[in-house]
């Protein structure tokens, strides 16, 4: 995990993420997208990835079931922009 945290810029997810947070909101919170509109366009254009799986639904809710790594969710925008959201 330390290697990933060093390679990717880790961001803390909001406290409500345990119950679920909208994918659009999460992308904005961890600064993958600058705004909700940009996050929606990114998702609809096929450029948003959650744990290296392409996301196509802007209405998707991210829950604890999406945590694949111990305490973290990997978000990607395009080919080279990675963010590691640490779940508290």
C-alpha positions as a Markdown table, in Angstrom:
| # | Residue | x | y | z |
|---|---|---|---|---|
| 1 | Unk | 0.0 | 0.0 | 0.0 |
| 2 | Unk | 2.8 | 2.4 | 0.7 |
| 3 | Unk | 4.2 | 1.9 | -2.8 |
| 4 | Unk | 0.8 | 2.8 | -4.3 |
| 5 | Unk | 0.4 | 5.8 | -2.0 |
| 6 | Unk | 3.8 | 7.0 | -3.0 |
| 7 | Unk | 3.1 | 6.5 | -6.8 |
| 8 | Unk | -0.4 | 7.9 | -6.8 |
| 9 | Unk | -1.6 | 11.0 | -4.9 |
| 10 | Unk | -3.7 | 9.7 | -2.1 |
| 11 | Unk | -6.8 | 11.7 | -1.1 |
| 12 | Unk | -9.1 | 11.1 | 1.8 |
| 13 | Unk | -12.7 | 10.3 | 0.9 |
| 14 | Unk | -15.5 | 12.0 | 2.7 |
| 15 | Unk | -16.8 | 10.5 | 6.0 |
| 16 | Unk | -20.2 | 9.5 | 4.3 |
| 17 | Unk | -18.4 | 7.1 | 1.8 |
| 18 | Unk | -19.2 | 4.1 | 4.0 |
| 19 | Unk | -22.9 | 4.4 | 3.2 |
| 20 | Unk | -22.2 | 5.2 | -0.4 |
| 21 | Unk | -21.3 | 8.3 | -2.3 |
| 22 | Unk | -22.2 | 9.2 | -5.9 |
| 23 | Unk | -19.4 | 8.5 | -8.4 |
| 24 | Unk | -19.7 | 12.0 | -9.7 |
| 25 | Unk | -19.3 | 13.5 | -6.2 |
| 26 | Unk | -16.3 | 11.2 | -5.5 |
| 27 | Unk | -14.5 | 12.2 | -8.7 |
| 28 | Unk | -14.9 | 15.9 | -7.7 |
| 29 | Unk | -13.9 | 15.3 | -4.0 |
| 30 | Unk | -10.6 | 13.6 | -4.9 |
| 31 | Unk | -10.0 | 16.1 | -7.7 |
| 32 | Unk | -10.1 | 13.7 | -10.6 |
| 33 | Unk | -12.6 | 16.2 | -12.2 |
| 34 | Unk | -12.9 | 19.9 | -11.6 |
| 35 | Unk | -16.7 | 20.0 | -11.4 |
| 36 | Unk | -19.7 | 17.8 | -11.4 |
| 37 | Unk | -20.4 | 18.6 | -15.0 |
| 38 | Unk | -16.8 | 17.7 | -16.0 |
| 39 | Unk | -17.1 | 14.4 | -14.0 |
| 40 | Unk | -20.4 | 13.5 | -15.8 |
| 41 | Unk | -18.7 | 14.2 | -19.2 |
| 42 | Unk | -15.7 | 12.1 | -18.2 |
| 43 | Unk | -17.9 | 9.2 | -17.3 |
| 44 | Unk | -20.2 | 9.5 | -20.3 |
| 45 | Unk | -17.1 | 9.7 | -22.6 |
| 46 | Unk | -15.7 | 6.5 | -21.2 |
| 47 | Unk | -12.7 | 8.0 | -19.5 |
| 48 | Unk | -13.5 | 7.3 | -15.8 |
| 49 | Unk | -12.3 | 4.1 | -14.2 |
| 50 | Unk | -13.0 | 2.8 | -10.7 |
| 51 | Unk | -10.5 | 0.1 | -9.7 |
| 52 | Unk | -9.4 | -0.1 | -13.4 |
| 53 | Unk | -13.0 | -0.9 | -14.5 |
| 54 | Unk | -14.5 | 1.6 | -16.9 |
| 55 | Unk | -17.6 | 3.4 | -15.5 |
| 56 | Unk | -20.4 | 4.4 | -17.8 |
| 57 | Unk | -23.2 | 5.4 | -15.4 |
| 58 | Unk | -23.0 | 8.8 | -13.8 |
| 59 | Unk | -25.7 | 7.8 | -11.3 |
| 60 | Unk | -23.6 | 5.0 | -9.9 |
| 61 | Unk | -23.1 | 4.9 | -6.1 |
| 62 | Unk | -19.6 | 3.9 | -4.7 |
| 63 | Unk | -19.9 | 1.8 | -1.5 |
| 64 | Unk | -17.6 | -0.2 | 0.7 |
| 65 | Unk | -18.1 | -3.2 | -1.6 |
| 66 | Unk | -16.0 | -1.2 | -4.2 |
| 67 | Unk | -12.9 | -1.2 | -1.9 |
| 68 | Unk | -10.6 | -3.7 | -3.5 |
| 69 | Unk | -7.4 | -2.7 | -1.8 |
| 70 | Unk | -7.1 | -2.5 | 2.0 |
| 71 | Unk | -8.8 | 0.9 | 2.8 |
| 72 | Unk | -8.5 | 2.4 | -0.7 |
| 73 | Unk | -10.2 | 2.9 | -4.0 |
| 74 | Unk | -8.2 | 3.5 | -7.2 |
| 75 | Unk | -9.7 | 6.2 | -9.5 |
| 76 | Unk | -8.4 | 6.8 | -13.0 |
| 77 | Unk | -9.1 | 9.5 | -15.6 |
| 78 | Unk | -7.9 | 8.5 | -19.0 |
| 79 | Unk | -4.6 | 6.7 | -19.4 |
| 80 | Unk | -2.3 | 8.4 | -17.0 |
| 81 | Unk | -4.1 | 10.3 | -14.3 |
| 82 | Unk | -4.5 | 8.2 | -11.2 |
| 83 | Unk | -5.9 | 9.0 | -7.7 |
| 84 | Unk | -6.0 | 6.8 | -4.7 |
| 85 | Unk | -9.0 | 7.6 | -2.4 |
| 86 | Unk | -8.3 | 6.4 | 1.1 |
| 87 | Unk | -11.5 | 5.2 | 2.9 |
| 88 | Unk | -11.7 | 6.0 | 6.6 |
